[in-house]
């Protein structure tokens, strides 16, 4: 039994660094993907706000043009 534990220890000691690096890679990649997802969501939200502001400015400009345009004179 002790011989098996001795051999298992050598086997595990060879795999532990690789498993540790795999775990580290997984954590880093997970954070990169989550950050990208959050950045894309924030960008969509910002673009939607910009579109709403541009639409509001367009409506204001049209209203200003309509009120300042000379009305046709009636004969």
KEKEBA-333992 format. One record per residue: z, y, x of N, C-alpha, C, CB in turn; residue in three letters. Coordinates in Angstrom, 2 decimals. Each point is the difference from the previous one (the first is absolute). Glycine has a CB too. Layout:
{nc3=Z, nc2=Y, nc1=X, cac3=Z, cac2=Y, cac1=X, cc3=Z, cc2=Y, cc1=X, cbc3=Z, cbc2=Y, cbc1=X, code=Ala}
...
This chain:
{nc3=0.00, nc2=-1.19, nc1=0.82, cac3=0.00, cac2=1.19, cac1=-0.82, cc3=0.00, cc2=1.26, cc1=0.86, cbc3=1.20, cbc2=-1.26, cbc1=-1.79, code=Unk}
{nc3=-0.43, nc2=1.24, nc1=2.86, cac3=0.05, cac2=1.18, cac1=0.87, cc3=-1.33, cc2=0.22, cc1=0.71, cbc3=2.45, cbc2=-0.35, cbc1=0.32, code=Unk}
{nc3=-3.18, nc2=-0.74, nc1=-0.04, cac3=-1.30, cac2=0.13, cac1=0.63, cc3=-0.97, cc2=0.69, cc1=-0.97, cbc3=0.42, cbc2=-2.07, cbc1=1.41, code=Unk}
{nc3=-0.34, nc2=1.72, nc1=-2.69, cac3=-0.86, cac2=0.62, cac1=-1.01, cc3=0.31, cc2=1.50, cc1=-0.11, cbc3=-0.13, cbc2=-2.18, cbc1=-1.25, code=Unk}
{nc3=1.43, nc2=2.56, nc1=1.25, cac3=0.36, cac2=1.40, cac1=-0.08, cc3=-0.45, cc2=0.76, cc1=1.24, cbc3=1.95, cbc2=-0.62, cbc1=-1.42, code=Unk}
{nc3=-1.88, nc2=-0.02, nc1=2.55, cac3=-0.47, cac2=0.64, cac1=1.22, cc3=-1.50, cc2=0.27, cc1=-0.04, cbc3=1.83, cbc2=-1.13, cbc1=1.25, code=Unk}
{nc3=-2.58, nc2=0.15, nc1=-1.71, cac3=-1.45, cac2=0.19, cac1=-0.11, cc3=-0.34, cc2=1.01, cc1=-1.11, cbc3=-0.36, cbc2=-2.35, cbc1=0.83, code=Unk}
{nc3=1.10, nc2=2.31, nc1=-1.93, cac3=-0.25, cac2=0.95, cac1=-1.08, cc3=0.28, cc2=1.43, cc1=0.47, cbc3=0.59, cbc2=-1.77, cbc1=-1.71, code=Unk}
{nc3=0.44, nc2=1.92, nc1=2.55, cac3=0.31, cac2=1.35, cac1=0.51, cc3=-1.15, cc2=0.54, cc1=0.83, cbc3=2.45, cbc2=-0.57, cbc1=0.01, code=Unk}
{nc3=-3.05, nc2=-0.26, nc1=0.83, cac3=-1.12, cac2=0.46, cac1=0.81, cc3=-1.19, cc2=0.35, cc1=-0.89, cbc3=0.79, cbc2=-1.42, cbc1=1.91, code=Unk}
{nc3=-0.98, nc2=0.62, nc1=-2.94, cac3=-1.10, cac2=0.27, cac1=-0.92, cc3=0.23, cc2=1.32, cc1=-0.74, cbc3=-0.38, cbc2=-2.48, cbc1=-0.27, code=Unk}
{nc3=1.58, nc2=2.68, nc1=-0.24, cac3=0.32, cac2=1.24, cac1=-0.71, cc3=-0.02, cc2=1.21, cc1=0.92, cbc3=1.38, cbc2=-1.32, cbc1=-1.58, code=Unk}
{nc3=-0.91, nc2=1.16, nc1=2.79, cac3=0.00, cac2=1.14, cac1=0.92, cc3=-1.43, cc2=0.42, cc1=0.37, cbc3=2.23, cbc2=-0.76, cbc1=0.91, code=Unk}
{nc3=-3.16, nc2=-0.15, nc1=-1.01, cac3=-1.40, cac2=0.35, cac1=0.25, cc3=-0.62, cc2=0.71, cc1=-1.21, cbc3=-0.18, cbc2=-1.98, cbc1=1.55, code=Unk}
{nc3=0.66, nc2=1.67, nc1=-2.76, cac3=-0.59, cac2=0.58, cac1=-1.20, cc3=0.68, cc2=1.30, cc1=-0.44, cbc3=-0.62, cbc2=-2.30, cbc1=-0.68, code=Unk}
{nc3=1.87, nc2=2.51, nc1=1.03, cac3=0.73, cac2=1.18, cac1=-0.47, cc3=-0.68, cc2=1.31, cc1=0.39, cbc3=2.10, cbc2=-1.33, cbc1=0.17, code=Unk}
{nc3=-2.58, nc2=1.53, nc1=1.05, cac3=-0.68, cac2=1.27, cac1=0.30, cc3=-1.25, cc2=0.22, cc1=-0.85, cbc3=0.86, cbc2=-0.17, cbc1=2.32, code=Unk}
{nc3=-1.62, nc2=-0.89, nc1=-2.55, cac3=-1.19, cac2=0.14, cac1=-0.83, cc3=0.36, cc2=0.32, cc1=-1.44, cbc3=-1.21, cbc2=-1.59, cbc1=1.50, code=Unk}
{nc3=2.23, nc2=0.95, nc1=-2.00, cac3=0.45, cac2=0.28, cac1=-1.37, cc3=0.52, cc2=1.43, cc1=-0.10, cbc3=0.57, cbc2=-2.43, cbc1=-0.34, code=Unk}
{nc3=0.16, nc2=2.88, nc1=1.35, cac3=0.50, cac2=1.37, cac1=0.02, cc3=-1.12, cc2=1.02, cc1=0.02, cbc3=2.03, cbc2=-0.81, cbc1=1.16, code=Unk}
{nc3=-3.04, nc2=0.56, nc1=-0.35, cac3=-1.14, cac2=0.91, cac1=0.04, cc3=-0.78, cc2=-0.01, cc1=-1.31, cbc3=-0.15, cbc2=-0.36, cbc1=2.47, code=Unk}
{nc3=0.02, nc2=-0.79, nc1=-3.08, cac3=-0.67, cac2=-0.09, cac1=-1.29, cc3=0.76, cc2=0.80, cc1=-1.05, cbc3=-0.91, cbc2=-2.26, cbc1=0.61, code=Unk}
{nc3=2.23, nc2=2.14, nc1=-0.62, cac3=0.81, cac2=0.75, cac1=-0.95, cc3=-0.14, cc2=1.50, cc1=0.25, cbc3=1.61, cbc2=-1.92, cbc1=-0.15, code=Unk}
{nc3=-1.57, nc2=2.34, nc1=1.41, cac3=-0.15, cac2=1.41, cac1=0.34, cc3=-1.37, cc2=0.52, cc1=-0.42, cbc3=1.57, cbc2=-0.32, cbc1=1.93, code=Unk}
{nc3=-2.60, nc2=-0.46, nc1=-1.69, cac3=-1.36, cac2=0.39, cac1=-0.41, cc3=-0.07, cc2=0.14, cc1=-1.51, cbc3=-0.96, cbc2=-1.18, cbc1=1.99, code=Unk}
{nc3=1.57, nc2=0.25, nc1=-2.74, cac3=-0.01, cac2=0.04, cac1=-1.46, cc3=0.70, cc2=1.25, cc1=-0.52, cbc3=-0.05, cbc2=-2.51, cbc1=-0.05, code=Unk}
{nc3=1.20, nc2=2.84, nc1=0.63, cac3=0.75, cac2=1.18, cac1=-0.44, cc3=-0.81, cc2=1.28, cc1=0.26, cbc3=2.17, cbc2=-1.20, cbc1=0.46, code=Unk}
{nc3=-2.75, nc2=1.31, nc1=0.72, cac3=-0.78, cac2=1.18, cac1=0.35, cc3=-1.22, cc2=0.13, cc1=-0.91, cbc3=0.78, cbc2=-0.18, cbc1=2.38, code=Unk}
{nc3=-1.49, nc2=-0.92, nc1=-2.59, cac3=-1.19, cac2=0.03, cac1=-0.85, cc3=0.37, cc2=0.33, cc1=-1.44, cbc3=-1.10, cbc2=-1.66, cbc1=1.50, code=Unk}
{nc3=2.22, nc2=1.13, nc1=-1.98, cac3=0.45, cac2=0.30, cac1=-1.36, cc3=0.28, cc2=1.49, cc1=-0.15, cbc3=0.98, cbc2=-2.30, cbc1=-0.19, code=Unk}
{nc3=-0.32, nc2=2.91, nc1=1.17, cac3=0.29, cac2=1.43, cac1=-0.07, cc3=-1.26, cc2=0.85, cc1=0.09, cbc3=2.24, cbc2=-0.46, cbc1=1.01, code=Unk}
{nc3=-3.18, nc2=0.04, nc1=-0.21, cac3=-1.27, cac2=0.73, cac1=0.10, cc3=-0.74, cc2=-0.03, cc1=-1.34, cbc3=-0.16, cbc2=-0.57, cbc1=2.46, code=Unk}
{nc3=0.10, nc2=-0.60, nc1=-3.08, cac3=-0.70, cac2=-0.11, cac1=-1.27, cc3=0.72, cc2=0.76, cc1=-1.11, cbc3=-0.88, cbc2=-2.22, cbc1=0.72, code=Unk}
{nc3=2.19, nc2=2.18, nc1=-0.75, cac3=0.75, cac2=0.76, cac1=-1.00, cc3=-0.19, cc2=1.51, cc1=0.21, cbc3=1.69, cbc2=-1.87, cbc1=-0.16, code=Unk}
{nc3=-1.68, nc2=2.31, nc1=1.40, cac3=-0.23, cac2=1.41, cac1=0.28, cc3=-1.39, cc2=0.43, cc1=-0.42, cbc3=1.59, cbc2=-0.14, cbc1=1.90, code=Unk}
{nc3=-2.57, nc2=-0.71, nc1=-1.67, cac3=-1.37, cac2=0.32, cac1=-0.41, cc3=-0.09, cc2=0.09, cc1=-1.52, cbc3=-0.89, cbc2=-1.14, cbc1=2.05, code=Unk}
{nc3=1.54, nc2=0.22, nc1=-2.75, cac3=-0.01, cac2=0.01, cac1=-1.46, cc3=0.65, cc2=1.28, cc1=-0.52, cbc3=0.06, cbc2=-2.52, cbc1=-0.04, code=Unk}
{nc3=1.05, nc2=2.90, nc1=0.61, cac3=0.68, cac2=1.22, cac1=-0.44, cc3=-0.84, cc2=1.24, cc1=0.31, cbc3=2.23, cbc2=-1.12, cbc1=0.36, code=Unk}
{nc3=-2.88, nc2=1.13, nc1=0.79, cac3=-0.83, cac2=1.15, cac1=0.36, cc3=-1.18, cc2=0.13, cc1=-0.96, cbc3=0.68, cbc2=-0.27, cbc1=2.41, code=Unk}
{nc3=-1.30, nc2=-0.85, nc1=-2.77, cac3=-1.12, cac2=0.05, cac1=-0.94, cc3=0.46, cc2=0.48, cc1=-1.37, cbc3=-1.11, cbc2=-1.86, cbc1=1.25, code=Unk}
{nc3=2.28, nc2=1.43, nc1=-1.69, cac3=0.53, cac2=0.44, cac1=-1.29, cc3=0.28, cc2=1.50, cc1=0.02, cbc3=1.01, cbc2=-2.28, cbc1=-0.39, code=Unk}
{nc3=-0.43, nc2=2.76, nc1=1.49, cac3=0.28, cac2=1.43, cac1=0.12, cc3=-1.30, cc2=0.80, cc1=0.04, cbc3=2.14, cbc2=-0.51, cbc1=1.23, code=Unk}
{nc3=-3.14, nc2=0.00, nc1=-0.56, cac3=-1.29, cac2=0.69, cac1=0.06, cc3=-0.65, cc2=0.05, cc1=-1.38, cbc3=-0.29, cbc2=-0.75, cbc1=2.38, code=Unk}
{nc3=0.34, nc2=-0.36, nc1=-3.15, cac3=-0.53, cac2=0.01, cac1=-1.36, cc3=0.73, cc2=1.02, cc1=-0.87, cbc3=-0.63, cbc2=-2.42, cbc1=0.23, code=Unk}
{nc3=1.94, nc2=2.49, nc1=-0.08, cac3=0.79, cac2=0.96, cac1=-0.78, cc3=-0.36, cc2=1.44, cc1=0.38, cbc3=1.86, cbc2=-1.68, cbc1=-0.16, code=Unk}
{nc3=-2.02, nc2=1.94, nc1=1.45, cac3=-0.35, cac2=1.34, cac1=0.46, cc3=-1.40, cc2=0.39, cc1=-0.49, cbc3=1.45, cbc2=-0.31, cbc1=2.04, code=Unk}
{nc3=-2.41, nc2=-0.63, nc1=-1.96, cac3=-1.35, cac2=0.29, cac1=-0.47, cc3=-0.02, cc2=0.26, cc1=-1.50, cbc3=-0.92, cbc2=-1.41, cbc1=1.85, code=Unk}
{nc3=1.71, nc2=0.67, nc1=-2.62, cac3=0.07, cac2=0.23, cac1=-1.44, cc3=0.56, cc2=1.38, cc1=-0.29, cbc3=0.30, cbc2=-2.47, cbc1=-0.39, code=Unk}
{nc3=0.71, nc2=2.89, nc1=1.16, cac3=0.57, cac2=1.33, cac1=-0.19, cc3=-1.03, cc2=1.07, cc1=0.35, cbc3=2.30, cbc2=-0.89, cbc1=0.52, code=Unk}
{nc3=-3.05, nc2=0.68, nc1=0.53, cac3=-1.04, cac2=0.96, cac1=0.38, cc3=-1.08, cc2=0.08, cc1=-1.08, cbc3=0.45, cbc2=-0.48, cbc1=2.43, code=Unk}
{nc3=-0.82, nc2=-0.67, nc1=-3.00, cac3=-1.01, cac2=0.01, cac1=-1.07, cc3=0.52, cc2=0.74, cc1=-1.22, cbc3=-0.90, cbc2=-2.18, cbc1=0.84, code=Unk}
{nc3=2.18, nc2=1.97, nc1=-1.18, cac3=0.57, cac2=0.71, cac1=-1.15, cc3=0.01, cc2=1.50, cc1=0.25, cbc3=1.41, cbc2=-2.00, cbc1=-0.54, code=Unk}
{nc3=-1.05, nc2=2.42, nc1=1.75, cac3=0.02, cac2=1.43, cac1=0.33, cc3=-1.41, cc2=0.59, cc1=-0.05, cbc3=2.02, cbc2=-0.36, cbc1=1.44, code=Unk}
{nc3=-3.00, nc2=-0.38, nc1=-0.93, cac3=-1.38, cac2=0.49, cac1=-0.01, cc3=-0.50, cc2=0.11, cc1=-1.44, cbc3=-0.41, cbc2=-1.04, cbc1=2.27, code=Unk}
{nc3=0.76, nc2=0.08, nc1=-3.11, cac3=-0.42, cac2=0.06, cac1=-1.39, cc3=0.65, cc2=1.19, cc1=-0.71, cbc3=-0.31, cbc2=-2.50, cbc1=-0.01, code=Unk}
{nc3=1.57, nc2=2.74, nc1=0.30, cac3=0.70, cac2=1.14, cac1=-0.61, cc3=-0.63, cc2=1.31, cc1=0.45, cbc3=2.14, cbc2=-1.34, cbc1=-0.10, code=Unk}
{nc3=-2.47, nc2=1.44, nc1=1.39, cac3=-0.66, cac2=1.22, cac1=0.49, cc3=-1.37, cc2=0.18, cc1=-0.64, cbc3=1.24, cbc2=-0.22, cbc1=2.17, code=Unk}
{nc3=-1.95, nc2=-0.89, nc1=-2.36, cac3=-1.31, cac2=0.08, cac1=-0.64, cc3=0.10, cc2=0.50, cc1=-1.43, cbc3=-0.79, cbc2=-1.86, cbc1=1.44, code=Unk}
{nc3=1.80, nc2=1.37, nc1=-2.16, cac3=0.20, cac2=0.47, cac1=-1.38, cc3=0.37, cc2=1.48, cc1=-0.02, cbc3=0.71, cbc2=-2.30, cbc1=-0.69, code=Unk}
{nc3=0.13, nc2=2.72, nc1=1.63, cac3=0.39, cac2=1.41, cac1=0.06, cc3=-1.19, cc2=0.89, cc1=0.32, cbc3=2.29, cbc2=-0.69, cbc1=0.73, code=Unk}
{nc3=-3.15, nc2=0.25, nc1=0.20, cac3=-1.17, cac2=0.78, cac1=0.36, cc3=-0.97, cc2=0.11, cc1=-1.17, cbc3=0.26, cbc2=-0.73, cbc1=2.39, code=Unk}
{nc3=-0.43, nc2=-0.39, nc1=-3.12, cac3=-0.89, cac2=0.06, cac1=-1.16, cc3=0.55, cc2=0.93, cc1=-1.07, cbc3=-0.76, cbc2=-2.33, cbc1=0.49, code=Unk}
{nc3=2.06, nc2=2.31, nc1=-0.69, cac3=0.61, cac2=0.88, cac1=-0.99, cc3=-0.15, cc2=1.46, cc1=0.44, cbc3=1.64, cbc2=-1.82, cbc1=-0.64, code=Unk}
{nc3=-1.48, nc2=2.08, nc1=1.94, cac3=-0.15, cac2=1.37, cac1=0.50, cc3=-1.44, cc2=0.47, cc1=-0.14, cbc3=1.90, cbc2=-0.38, cbc1=1.60, code=Unk}
{nc3=-2.85, nc2=-0.50, nc1=-1.31, cac3=-1.41, cac2=0.37, cac1=-0.14, cc3=-0.34, cc2=0.26, cc1=-1.46, cbc3=-0.57, cbc2=-1.37, cbc1=2.01, code=Unk}
{nc3=1.09, nc2=0.58, nc1=-2.91, cac3=-0.30, cac2=0.17, cac1=-1.42, cc3=0.58, cc2=1.30, cc1=-0.53, cbc3=-0.04, cbc2=-2.48, cbc1=-0.28, code=Unk}
{nc3=1.22, nc2=2.85, nc1=0.76, cac3=0.62, cac2=1.22, cac1=-0.51, cc3=-0.59, cc2=1.25, cc1=0.65, cbc3=2.10, cbc2=-1.29, cbc1=-0.41, code=Unk}
{nc3=-2.62, nc2=1.18, nc1=1.62, cac3=-0.55, cac2=1.18, cac1=0.67, cc3=-1.50, cc2=0.14, cc1=-0.19, cbc3=1.82, cbc2=-0.20, cbc1=1.65, code=Unk}
{nc3=-2.46, nc2=-0.80, nc1=-2.21, cac3=-1.45, cac2=0.06, cac1=-0.20, cc3=-0.31, cc2=1.01, cc1=-1.10, cbc3=-0.28, cbc2=-2.41, cbc1=0.74, code=Unk}
{nc3=-0.75, nc2=3.21, nc1=-0.54, cac3=-0.33, cac2=0.97, cac1=-1.06, cc3=-0.50, cc2=-0.72, cc1=-1.23, cbc3=-0.57, cbc2=1.73, cbc1=1.72, code=Unk}
{nc3=1.05, nc2=-1.31, nc1=-2.84, cac3=-0.43, cac2=-0.64, cac1=-1.24, cc3=-1.34, cc2=0.59, cc1=-0.41, cbc3=2.40, cbc2=-0.40, cbc1=-0.72, code=Unk}
{nc3=-3.24, nc2=-0.40, nc1=0.17, cac3=-1.32, cac2=0.52, cac1=-0.41, cc3=0.18, cc2=0.99, cc1=-1.16, cbc3=-1.14, cbc2=-2.17, cbc1=0.74, code=Unk}
{nc3=0.39, nc2=3.27, nc1=-0.62, cac3=0.11, cac2=1.04, cac1=-1.04, cc3=-0.79, cc2=-0.42, cc1=-1.23, cbc3=0.28, cbc2=1.78, cbc1=1.77, code=Unk}
{nc3=0.29, nc2=-1.47, nc1=-2.90, cac3=-0.67, cac2=-0.34, cac1=-1.25, cc3=-0.91, cc2=1.18, cc1=-0.40, cbc3=1.95, cbc2=-1.50, cbc1=-0.72, code=Unk}
{nc3=-3.16, nc2=1.23, nc1=0.32, cac3=-0.91, cac2=1.10, cac1=-0.39, cc3=0.33, cc2=0.60, cc1=-1.35, cbc3=-1.76, cbc2=-1.08, cbc1=1.32, code=Unk}
